[in-house]
Every structure is written in structure tokens, then in C-alpha cells.
């Protein structure tokens, strides 16, 4: 139960941060935080699918979470350099 709250709070905080950057017009930072949202949500889905016994779907979601985590660092690198 605590894991659900932690993931929920993280996703909510990152979503609000992304929305703030959209309103401010800083789309690079908004995209950075959107990729973080996708990585977190897919990671949570992978965990929940595995617990429910959906192994194939859990592997797919884990792969998507890894892809978005890598893209997070790519976007971060593009912003910094």
C-alpha cells in the first residue's frame, strides 16, 4: 500500500511540475518531466502486472520504462549542452 502512495505522489509531483513548465513556456523542461512521468508510470505498471501474474505484459512495461528512463537522460543531456 505504501508503494502505491509513493508512486502516486511522485507521478503527481512530476505532472504538476511539467504543467508548470508548460504554462511558463519552457517546453524543453516540460518534455523532460513528461518523460519522467512515462518512466514512472510504466515502471509502476510493470510491478503491478507482475504481481497479477501477467508476466509478458510486465516485461513489456519494464522495457518501456527503461526506454523512457534512457530518453529522460538524453533529453537532460540535450538541455544541458
Secondary structure, 3 states (H helix, E strand, C coil): CHHHHHHHHHHHHHHHHHHHHHHHCCHHHHHHHHHHHHHHHHHHHHHHHHHHCCHHHHHHHHHHHHHHHHHHHHHHHHHHC
